[in-house]
Amino acid sequence: MHIGYLKIFADLGRYHSFSRTAQANNISQAAVSKVVGRLEGHLGVLLVDRSIRPLQLTEQGKTFWEGCRSLVERYNRLEAAIGVSRARKPSKIQIAAIYSVGLSDMSRHVELFRRQSPDVEVQIEYLHPASVYERVLEGIADFGLVSYPRRASNLAVVPWREEEMLLACSPGHELARHHSIKLVQLNGQRYIGFTRELPIRRKVDRFLRQHKVDVEVILEFDNIEYVKKALEIGSGVALLPEPMLKREVESGTLAAIPLADCRFVRPLSIIYRRNPGLSPAASCFIRLIRQSEDSQSGADRARKRRTRASPPVAGSALHVSGSQTSTIDEGRRGAP
């Protein structure tokens, strides 16, 4: 049996789509269907249930898919071990990320990686957190980028970065004139929150309860861009990750004020399946974004030290002060 047939079927079981499988292998959907037909004829069993959309593998198909996937991965490792050039078929990295990771940040990482590895294609899909886990667990994405990662026996979790949570509001809001605020000043404020099923909403709610702060939640969104738009028109305030506010602070559409008496951070992590693990290309990309973040964190710390030594700028997202640290990052320990 041709190894190319096995790879096509492995991709079909991964994507559950003839069109996506065809695109991944640079062939037509008809060619994918013909390969499946030949495999079914050779084995004498049905591998795909074509009566269901999206398509599903039969029980025999699932068994065959697991074997195909294992054989293809072993063959790829064998090629790499003997130094076979794969320039004729560039590698691909598929990444699933939550919406609030930040398009500009990821674009910068992707551009740097492409300069280093021009033969590797990088595709990023921005999704709801639950869908990120689905893509990774189903093998559609090589790895995922999530906040407050949940633990699973078949998932590896690698810490990526911590993002300071700042108070965000419109420049005309009464709190925008402060260089920093105490958390108690949020009592009674109209608050723009994330929807309750998102981990960040549960963490923010818990953080506020722990500090005995009561806000009035007037709007809820499942997308950080909608939260920021509501803030821009003066609807209320929100606690948001610092990197997600830089563009708006620079353009003057939002103010971002540090918390003076405590510190609240959002942890971001990289998740991937333990078995079969990461491809060499995916490992290189993860190493790059972690090293880049380490360098950026060092530069940010130096900038904040300089900021403390000079008079702060109102609304700056880069000025941080505080004596008490309260890092609500139980996500690393498996909190929901």
N, C-alpha and C positions, 0 to 999 in steps of 0.2 A: 504494500500500500504506500502511495506517494506521501512523503512527510507534509507536502503542501496541503493535501486533503485534510490531514489531521489538524493542521493549524487553522484552516478555514472552519472546521467543525468546532474547534476549541473556541474560536472567536464567536461563532453563532451561539454557543451555550453561554458565553460571557455577555453578549449584547442582547440576546433574545430578539433579534431583528435581522432580517435578510438585508435590508438597505444599509444598516450600519456595518454589518459584516462585509458587505461588498465594498463599501467605502474604505474600510480598514485594510483591505487586501488589494485595492485598486482593480477590481473586477466588477462585472455586472451582477445584478441580482439573479439573473437567469443562470449565470455561471455558478453562483452559490447553490441555487436549487439543484443544479445538475450534479454538483459534488455530493450533496446530501443524498440524492437519489442513488448515486453509484455506491456510496457507503452502505445505504440500506439494502441494496441489491447484493452487495458482497457479504454482508452479515446475515441477511435473511430476516431482519427485524425492522420495525418502524422506530426511528430515532426521534422524530419530531411530530408533535400533535399539531397539525395544520388547521384544525377546526377552532382553535382558541387564539384570540388576539389580546395582548401580545403572545407570540408563539411560545409554547412550552415544550420541553423535552419529555419524552416518555420515560418510564422507569429505566428501560434498557438504554435510552439515550443519555440519561444522567450518569449511568455507570460508565458508558463509553466516553462521555465528555470528561469525566474525572481522569480516565486513563489517557485520553488524548492530551489533555492539559499537562499532565505529568511528563508524557513523552516529548512534547514540544519544548517544554522548559529544559528537560535533560539534553535534548538535541542542541538547543541554543547555547547551553553551558559548554557542551562538547565543542561546538564551533569556536566559541571564545577561547577555550583552552588550547586549541591547536592553531590559533591565530588566523582564522579564516576572515578575510575582509568582507564586511557586510555593507560596503558603500552602496551596493546596488539596491539595498532595502534599508532605508534609514530607520533608526529606532524611534519609538514614540513613547512619550510620557503623558499619561492621562491623570489629571489632578481634579479632585472635587473639593470645593472650598465653600465655607459659609459666606453669605453676602458681605458681612462686615469685615472680612479680612482686608479688603481694600484693593481696588483695581490698580491704582497707581503703584502701590508697593509691589504687587505681583508682576506688573508689567516691567518694572525695573529689574527684578530678579530674572525674569524670562529673557530679557534682552541681554543681560550679562551672561547667562548660561548659553544662549545661542552663539555668542561670540566665542565662547570656549569650546562648544560642541555643536558646530554648524550642521552636522548630519542627524541631529536628534530633534524631532518635532515635539513641541510642548503644547498641550491643549488643557485649558482650565475651564471648568464648568462651575458656575456659582449657584448654590442650591440652599434649600432649607436644611438645617442641621440633620434632621432625620434622613433626608435623602443622601446626604454625604456619607453617613454610615452605611446606607443600603448600597451605594455605588462601590464602596470599599469592600464590604463583606461579599458582594456578588462578584467581585473581581473586575468590574467595569473600570474602576479607577485604581491606579497604582498606589495612590495614597490620598489621604484627606487632610484638610486643615480645619480644625474645629476649636471652639472655646469650651472650657470646662469639660474636658474629655471624660467620657464614661468608660469604665473598664469592662472588658470582655475577654474570655479565655483565648479566643482566636485573634485578638487584636493586640498589636504592640503600640505603645504610646511613647512618643518622644517629645519632651518639652521643647517648645520653640522660643516663645518670648512672653514677657509680661507687659501689659499695656495699662498705664495709669488712667484711672477713671476721673474725669473732670466734670464739673458742673457746666452744662451748656445751656445757653439762652440767647435771645436776640440782643443786639447791642443796646436796644432801648429799654430792656428790662431793668427793674430796680436793683437787682443783684449784680448787673454787669459792671457797675462802677467800682466794685470791690476788687482789690488785688488778690485776695483770697477770702474764703468764707468758712465759717464754722458750720458743721453739719446741722446744728440746731436751727440755723437760719432757713432751712428747708421746710420746717414745720408749717403746715397749712398751705404750702405752695401748690399751684396747679401743675401737675406732672404729666409728661408725655412718656408713656412706657412701651415696652415690648409686650407682645402677646404672652399669655401665661404659660403656653407650652414650651417657650424657649428657655434654655438654661440660664441665660443672662438675666431674664426677668426674675426668675426664682432667686438668683444670687443677690440682685439688687434689693428685692423685697426683704430678704433675710438680713442683709446689711443694714437697712433702715430700721428694721425691728430691733436688732441688737443695740442700735444707738438711740432707741426710743424716739424715732423721728416719724411723724405721720404726715404723708402728703396726700393730695387729692388727685387721683389718677383720672384724667378727663379724656384721654385718647390712648389707644393701643394700636401698634403696628407690628408686623412681622418682618419689616425691612428697615434697616437703619436710615436709608435715604429718605423714607417717608417721615421718620421721626425728625430728621434734621429740617425737612421742609416745614413741618408743623412748628418747630422752634423758630424758624426764620420769620414767620408771620406773627410771632409774639404770643403763641398759644399757651406757653408755659415753660417749664425747665425740664432737664433730663440729665442723668449721669451717663456719660458716654466715653468710650476709649479715646485717649488723646490722639493717636494717629488718624482716626477717622474724622477729626475736627480741623486738621491743619489747613486744608484747602479753604474751608469756610472762614477760619480765623484770618488767614492771609488776605482773603477778599473782602473782609469786613462784614460778612453776612451773619456771623455768629460770634459770640464771646465765649471763651472757655476759661473757667476760673478754678484754680486748685483748691482742694480742701485743706484748711489750715490745721485742724486738730486730729486728723486721722488720714490714713492712706488706704485706698481701695484699688485693687488691680484686677484685670481680667487676664487669666492665663490662656495662651494659645498653644496648641499642641499639634503634632503630626501623628496621624494614625495610619496603620497599614496592617495587612494580614500577616500573621506569623508564618503561615504556610500557604504559598511557597516563599514568602518573603519579598524583598525588593529586588528589582532588576538593577544591574550595574548603573544604567543611566539614571534611574530614579534615586539611587543612593547618592550619586554625584550631585543631583539637583538639591536634595535635602541637605547635603553637606554645605553646598554653596549658600543656601538661604540661612542656615544656622550661623555660619561664619560671618555672613553679611550682617546678621542681626547683632552678633557679638561686637562687631566693629561699630555699628550704629549706636548701640547702647553705650559704649565707651564715649563716643562723641557727644551723645545726649547728656551724659553725666557731667562731662567737662563744661558743656554749655550752661547747664543748670547751676553749676558752681559759680560761673561767671555772672549769671543772672542774679544770684543771691548777693553777690558783692556789689551790684549796682542797683539803683532804684528800679523796682519792677514796673512793667508796662501794663496798664489796665487791660484785662481781657486776654492777656497772653497765655497761650496753651503750653508755654515752655517754662513758666515759673512754678516751682514746686516748693512748698514748705510744709512742715508738719512734724509733730513730735511722736505721735502714736501711730503705729502701723497696724492696719486691720486688713489683711489679705484674705479675702473670701475666695479661696481657691481650692475648696474641698473637691472640685472636679477631678483633681489629680488623685484623689483617694477614692474615686468611684461614686461621688454623690450624684444624684439624678440631675 
